[in-house]
Amino acid sequence: MSRIEDEKATEVKTEDFIPSSRQLCFNKDWLLRSNPPNKIGDFVCLICGQISNNPIEINCPQHQNLDGPLIVGEYCLEQFLSTNSNLCPVHLHSDCQYAKSRLARRCVSELSVMCPLQFEQDLKAPNQRIKCNFNGKIRELNSHLDNSCSFNQSECWFKPFGCDHNCCKQELEKHLVSNVKPHFDLVIKSFDALKRNLELLQGESKQLKLQNQQLKSEMQSKKIRDEGNFILLKEILVLDNSYIQISVYF
């Protein structure tokens, strides 16, 4: 078992069952938009043919005579091993040996890229008005997609009041401006519901106070009865003692 298998043997992640697009190898055509072929050719995944994401180098002794590094994407290798009884993807032998290629990972992380969502839109609908002008390194990509990409979906500011609209950040202002009255109506509706709930809670609180007062009154009455019964019992005991003493005397 390799070091990677050792590190992951005790982990159970949802990504093992539902792959994220960020785990998959990088689209070669996308990278060729910003890089010459000779800059990415050494990082082609042997399994999927795309550019390796988190490159792994296969270093089995059976392949020592092959020219060049044997590079695969980390997720591709994990899936291949799990569906092929851990056989090596190069020559399908057992006891496949591999390790993270730090040099390859560093080189891939420094490749220049455009926004992948813009690349997809250029292929599907090149005349769309929304554009993302990101041009950077692969290592900067996740931060861009999470924080600043024009194609990121944003929730409406009035979601807490019931508006479920989602749109690109560039379209959010248009949505807010064109839906002032519907949003105002949602706020009023939410306020009315909050007011009704408050009145209901106030009514329940008043009822609980009345019940509490009634309970206190009943407890006080019971206490008075118990004290009266105790006094009566003491008087009876005194009378009984007096009767006993008189009986003994006579």
C-alpha positions as CSV (number, residue, x, y, z in Angstrom):
1,M,0.0,0.0,0.0
2,S,1.3,3.5,-0.9
3,R,1.7,6.5,1.4
4,I,-1.4,8.0,-0.2
5,E,-3.5,4.9,0.6
6,D,-2.1,5.0,4.2
7,E,-3.2,8.6,4.6
8,K,-6.7,8.0,3.3
9,A,-7.4,4.5,4.8
10,T,-9.1,5.9,7.8
11,E,-11.0,8.8,6.1
12,V,-14.6,8.6,4.8
13,K,-15.6,11.6,2.8
14,T,-18.6,12.5,0.7
15,E,-16.3,13.4,-2.1
16,D,-15.4,9.7,-2.3
17,F,-18.9,9.1,-3.5
18,I,-19.8,12.3,-5.3
19,P,-16.9,13.8,-7.2
20,S,-16.6,17.5,-7.3
21,S,-15.7,19.1,-10.6
22,R,-12.6,20.5,-8.8
23,Q,-11.3,17.0,-8.2
24,L,-11.4,16.1,-11.9
25,C,-8.5,16.6,-14.2
26,F,-8.3,19.9,-16.1
27,N,-9.8,20.3,-19.6
28,K,-6.9,20.3,-22.0
29,D,-8.6,22.6,-24.5
30,W,-9.2,25.1,-21.7
31,L,-5.5,25.1,-20.7
32,L,-4.5,25.4,-24.4
33,R,-6.3,28.8,-24.5
34,S,-3.6,30.2,-22.2
35,N,-0.6,27.9,-22.6
36,P,1.5,26.4,-25.5
37,P,1.2,22.6,-26.0
38,N,4.8,22.0,-24.9
39,K,4.1,23.6,-21.5
40,I,1.3,21.1,-20.6
41,G,2.3,18.0,-22.5
42,D,4.3,16.4,-19.6
43,F,1.2,16.5,-17.3
44,V,-1.3,14.6,-19.4
45,C,-3.2,12.1,-17.3
46,L,-2.6,8.5,-18.6
47,I,-6.1,7.6,-17.6
48,C,-8.4,10.3,-18.9
49,G,-6.1,12.1,-21.3
50,Q,-6.7,15.6,-19.8
51,I,-4.2,17.6,-17.7
52,S,-3.6,16.0,-14.3
53,N,-5.2,17.6,-11.3
54,N,-3.0,16.9,-8.2
55,P,-0.5,14.9,-10.3
56,I,0.6,11.5,-9.1
57,E,3.6,9.7,-10.5
58,I,3.5,6.0,-11.0
59,N,6.9,4.5,-10.2
60,C,6.5,0.7,-10.3
61,P,9.8,-1.1,-11.1
62,Q,8.0,-2.8,-14.0
63,H,8.0,0.5,-15.9
64,Q,11.5,1.7,-15.3
65,N,12.4,1.2,-19.0
66,L,9.6,3.5,-20.2
67,D,10.5,7.0,-21.3
68,G,9.2,10.0,-19.4
69,P,7.3,10.3,-16.2
70,L,4.1,8.3,-15.8
71,I,1.6,11.0,-14.6
72,V,-2.0,10.6,-13.6
73,G,-4.5,12.8,-11.8
74,E,-5.1,11.9,-8.2
75,Y,-8.9,11.4,-8.5
76,C,-8.5,9.4,-11.7
77,L,-6.1,7.0,-10.1
78,E,-8.3,6.6,-7.0
79,Q,-11.2,5.7,-9.2
80,F,-9.2,3.4,-11.5
81,L,-7.8,1.4,-8.6
82,S,-11.1,1.1,-6.9
83,T,-12.8,-0.3,-10.0
84,N,-9.9,-2.5,-11.2
85,S,-9.0,-4.4,-8.1
86,N,-6.0,-2.1,-7.4
87,L,-4.3,-3.1,-10.7
88,C,-1.8,-0.6,-12.1
89,P,-3.3,1.6,-14.9
90,V,-0.1,1.2,-17.0
91,H,0.2,-2.6,-17.4
92,L,-2.6,-3.9,-15.2
93,H,-0.3,-5.6,-12.7
94,S,-0.8,-5.8,-8.9
95,D,1.1,-3.9,-6.3
96,C,0.9,-0.6,-8.1
97,Q,3.4,1.9,-6.6
98,Y,2.9,5.6,-6.8
99,A,3.5,8.9,-5.0
100,K,2.7,12.6,-5.2
101,S,4.8,14.4,-7.7
102,R,5.7,17.7,-6.0
103,L,7.5,19.1,-9.0
104,A,4.5,18.3,-11.3
105,R,2.0,19.8,-8.8
106,R,4.0,23.0,-8.6
107,C,4.3,23.3,-12.4
108,V,0.6,22.6,-12.9
109,S,-0.4,25.1,-10.2
110,E,1.6,27.8,-12.0
111,L,-0.1,27.3,-15.4
112,S,-2.0,30.3,-16.7
113,V,-5.8,30.0,-17.1
114,M,-8.9,31.9,-17.9
115,C,-12.1,31.5,-15.9
116,P,-13.4,28.0,-16.6
117,L,-17.0,29.2,-16.4
118,Q,-16.2,31.8,-19.0
119,F,-14.6,29.1,-21.2
120,E,-17.8,27.0,-20.9
121,Q,-20.0,29.9,-21.8
122,D,-17.8,30.8,-24.8
123,L,-18.5,27.2,-26.1
124,K,-22.2,27.2,-25.4
125,A,-23.4,30.8,-25.7
126,P,-20.6,33.2,-26.8
127,N,-22.9,36.2,-27.1
128,Q,-24.1,36.2,-23.5
129,R,-23.8,39.6,-21.8
130,I,-22.2,38.4,-18.6
131,K,-18.5,38.1,-18.8
132,C,-15.7,37.1,-16.4
133,N,-12.3,38.6,-17.2
134,F,-10.3,36.4,-14.8
135,N,-6.8,35.5,-16.0
136,G,-4.5,34.0,-13.4
137,K,-2.8,30.9,-12.2
138,I,-4.4,27.5,-11.4
139,R,-3.4,28.0,-7.8
140,E,-5.6,31.1,-7.7
141,L,-8.6,29.5,-9.3
142,N,-10.5,28.2,-6.2
143,S,-10.3,31.6,-4.5
144,H,-11.6,33.2,-7.7
145,L,-14.5,30.8,-8.1
146,D,-15.4,31.1,-4.4
147,N,-15.2,34.8,-4.0
148,S,-15.1,37.0,-7.1
149,C,-16.3,35.1,-10.2
150,S,-19.0,37.0,-12.2
151,F,-20.8,33.7,-12.7
152,N,-21.2,33.0,-9.0
153,Q,-24.8,32.7,-8.0
154,S,-25.9,35.2,-5.4
155,E,-29.0,34.9,-3.2
156,C,-31.4,37.8,-3.1
157,W,-31.0,40.1,-0.2
158,F,-34.6,39.5,0.7
159,K,-34.2,35.7,1.1
160,P,-34.9,35.9,4.9
161,F,-38.3,37.4,3.9
162,G,-39.2,34.7,1.3
163,C,-37.5,35.6,-2.0
164,D,-35.8,32.5,-3.4
165,H,-34.3,34.2,-6.5
166,N,-30.7,33.3,-7.4
167,C,-28.7,35.0,-10.1
168,C,-25.2,36.0,-11.1
169,K,-23.8,38.8,-9.1
170,Q,-24.0,41.2,-12.1
171,E,-27.7,40.5,-12.4
172,L,-28.5,41.0,-8.7
173,E,-28.9,44.8,-8.8
174,K,-31.3,44.5,-11.7
175,H,-33.4,42.0,-9.8
176,L,-33.5,44.3,-6.7
177,V,-34.4,47.4,-8.7
178,S,-37.2,45.6,-10.7
179,N,-38.8,43.9,-7.7
180,V,-39.0,46.7,-5.2
181,K,-42.8,46.3,-4.6
182,P,-42.8,42.5,-4.4
183,H,-39.9,42.7,-1.9
184,F,-41.7,45.4,0.1
185,D,-44.8,43.2,0.2
186,L,-42.7,40.3,1.4
187,V,-41.4,42.4,4.2
188,I,-44.9,43.6,5.2
189,K,-46.1,40.0,5.1
190,S,-43.2,38.9,7.2
191,F,-43.8,41.7,9.7
192,D,-47.5,40.9,9.9
193,A,-46.7,37.2,10.6
194,L,-44.2,38.3,13.3
195,K,-46.8,40.6,14.8
196,R,-49.3,37.7,14.9
197,N,-46.8,35.4,16.5
198,L,-45.9,38.1,19.1
199,E,-49.6,38.5,19.9
200,L,-50.0,34.8,20.2
201,L,-47.0,34.5,22.5
202,Q,-48.3,37.4,24.6
203,G,-51.7,35.6,24.9
204,E,-50.0,32.4,25.9
205,S,-47.8,34.3,28.4
206,K,-50.9,35.9,30.0
207,Q,-52.6,32.5,30.2
208,L,-49.6,31.0,31.9
209,K,-49.5,33.8,34.4
210,L,-53.2,33.2,35.2
211,Q,-52.6,29.5,35.6
212,N,-49.6,30.2,37.8
213,Q,-51.6,32.6,40.0
214,Q,-54.4,29.9,40.3
215,L,-51.9,27.3,41.2
216,K,-50.4,29.5,43.9
217,S,-53.9,30.2,45.3
218,E,-54.7,26.5,45.4
219,M,-51.3,25.8,47.1
220,Q,-52.0,28.5,49.7
221,S,-55.5,27.1,50.3
222,K,-54.1,23.6,50.7
223,K,-51.4,24.9,53.1
224,I,-54.1,26.6,55.2
225,R,-56.2,23.4,55.3
226,D,-53.1,21.3,56.2
227,E,-52.2,23.7,59.0
228,G,-55.8,23.6,60.3
229,N,-55.8,19.8,60.1
230,F,-52.5,19.7,62.0
231,I,-53.9,21.9,64.8
232,L,-57.0,19.8,65.0
233,L,-54.9,16.6,65.2
234,K,-52.8,18.1,68.0
235,E,-56.0,19.0,69.9
236,I,-57.4,15.5,69.4
237,L,-54.1,14.0,70.7
238,V,-54.2,16.3,73.8
239,L,-57.8,15.2,74.5
240,D,-56.8,11.5,74.1
241,N,-54.0,11.9,76.5
242,S,-56.2,13.6,79.0
243,Y,-58.8,10.8,78.7
244,I,-56.1,8.2,79.2
245,Q,-54.8,9.9,82.3
246,I,-58.4,10.2,83.8
247,S,-59.1,6.6,83.0
248,V,-55.9,5.5,84.8
249,Y,-56.7,7.7,87.8
250,F,-60.1,6.1,88.3
